[in-house]
Each structure stands twice: as structure tokens, then as C-alpha cells.
Amino acid sequence: MEPVLTGTRIEGFSGILLVSENPQRLAEFYREVLEIPLEDEHHEGTLPHWGCTLGEIHFAIHPIEDFPDGKSGVGAVKLAFTVFDVRALAARLQEKGVSLLYPPRDKGFFISAALLDPDGNFVELTELCDEWFEILKDKRGRGGDLLEKCDARKPRPVPTSEPAKSPRRVIHEGRRISLVPLDPKSQVDDLFTGSHGNPKGESLWTYMGYGPFPAKAAMLDWLRACALSEDPLFLAVRDNETGAHLGMVSYLAIRPAMRVLELGHIWYVPRAQGTGVNTEAVHLMLHEAFEVLDYRRVEWKCDSLNERSRRAALRLGFRFEGIFRQHMIVKGKNRDTAWFAMLDSDWPDVKGRLDTL
């Protein structure tokens, strides 16, 4: 799983600074002798200093007057690291007992704080502002890992604010199976017989919030309630060759305005498990969600102990997003919920892979 960017983490090594009593002379040495393309970087309100970007690292020469703290002097090398929230990092460091040379200071293009490491090296922690990132882009003529991370933290405009369409009670026909609207009276025999009467059949209800049912009549009553529900919107899974009903699926947690929904309440009779039925059923549901109904995000959630469901989610192309601890109480027992999701941007690659399964 990709780590979530946090404001207090060191995101990059942003620069090396040399301190000099005669920074212009030192800059001329590096520029003329070593042919490093240093440029005059000072602007209104700052002392003359020179710098350039080498690869992804900024190299700069500053006058000693830029560091009035007096804790480091001529000839010192100063290390600069980039963070996305220097104030939060400074607070965390102070909680750990670290003394700062100076607290976060707003310097226009960036906000910085500083400390000395145990060997006395000057360490600057810098939060770059948007204007500085624009300067970096202009100078480098390209992005870079840090620039990409910065862009990723900014809200992206959504191409359309139109809500997604609601899932439909229609037949979704596949090659071997079809998803069909519930017809409790005609489907209950297949669904009850296939999921009751033997330990393997009844084990499929272990992680469900309902079932097994004491009798076919009880399951019929439940199916009738499911048939009337709009969220979840249930569908039965039907074998195209035999016409037998093999299980159920549903769309749920449907939020058209946010263009997000979930696939869930998925179960199959034992003889359909491991046969590719689930792969085709989910393929049909994802096609409907992304290409017909225009959703941006499709979620998959399951009990964190349900290894079979977790493996299925990953195999089908969903990405693991974490565990919601003590999320639910199901059948009198605690449930920690594993969250997975797929985005519309993931779908083209996932679709191509599912087409080959």
C-alpha cells in the first residue's frame, strides 16, 4: 500500500548551503573554476546570495549575515530538508525535547525552522510555498519527485460535477453468467438448497450479517425484503447455460453526488466458488459502475478475518486502503473491516486484465 503523505515527514533533501564572509568571491570560484552554473538568487529584502539546482538538489552560497544565531560560522555546511508542514514538525520535535535554533519563520517563498544535530551540523527544515514550486518548475523545466508530491497534495478539479446515475434493476448479461433482478419466488429454491443443508454451504454465511436461515420460508421473506431495497440494490447471479441461480451480489452505500458506491453482499453456492463466476460477476458490475453509471470510485469492504474476500479483492484489481478497527458488531462479534477501492483511473488496466481471465 502506498503511504499517505504526512505533513511532519521529511520528504526530500532539498539543498546544501555554504556560508561565507565573502560569498561573491566563493560563488565566482564555483562558477568559473568548477563551472557550476550559479545564478544571483537574491531578491528584495534579502542579502546577495547565489545558487542553482543540480539534479534535484539546490546548491547555494550565503553570507554569514544570513545566520545571525552565531551557532555556525564561516566554512560551515548547512543541510536543508523539505517537509510539507514545518510548524507541525517543529511542534513534534519540541515534544521530543529537541531545541530549535529558531522556530518556524515565514520568509515569503518558504517557511523554515532550524536545529543543530548532535555533531553540531546546522539542519534547516523548509516548507516551500507555491511560489517557490513555480520557480523550481521554471528553472528545471520539468517536475521531479518533490514537485509531483506537492501537486498530489493539491485538490484536483473534477471534470464534471454532474452526479452519477443510480444502479439499475436490469439484466447484465455475461458469457457464462448474468446478473438479474431478484424474483424471490422463482429463485429461492436454488439459493436455499445451494447454501443450506451441509457444513460447506452454511459456512458461506460466516462473515455475512444474516444467514444461515432456519427454513426456506425464512429465506423467502428475506429475499422479498431484498427485492424491495434500493440501497443495497440486490441482483441474483444466474447460470446462462442451466438457468440455475448461483448466488447474489449488490450495489450499496450508493452516493451518486460523490460518484461513489460499493460492491457487497456477494455470496455464491459452493459449486460456483472458484469457477470464475465471481470474476465475471464483478467484471459486469464494474463495467456498469464506471462506463454506464459514471462512478469515480468503487469500494469493497469485508471482515478483516475474511481472507478469501481479501484475496479476491486484490486479485480483481482493488487496492487495499487499511483497516477500520472495531468498525461493526456482526452477530454479536466485533468486526474490524478491511477497506479496498478501485478508481475510474484504475479501471482501463483492470478491465484489460479481467478480459483475459
Buried (B, 14 or more C-beta within 10 A) or exposed (E): EEEEEEBBEEBBBBBBBBBBEEBBEBBBBBBEEEEBEBEEBBEEEBEBBBBBBEEBEBBBBBBBEBBEEEBBEEEBEBBBBBBBBBBBBBEEBBEEEEEBBBEBEEEEBBBBBBBBEEEEEBBBBBBBBEEBBEBBBEBEEEBBEBBEBBEEEEEEEEEEEEEBBEBBEEEBEBEEBBBBBBEBEEBBBBBBBBBBEEEEBBEBBBBBEEBBBEEBEBBBBBBEEBBEEEBBBBBBBBBEEEEBBBBBBBBBEBBBEEBBBBBBBBBBBBEBBEEEBBBBBBBBBBBBBBEBBBBBBBBBBBBBBBEEBBEBBEBBBBBBBEEBEEBEEBEEEEBEBBBBBBBBEBBEEBBEEBEEE
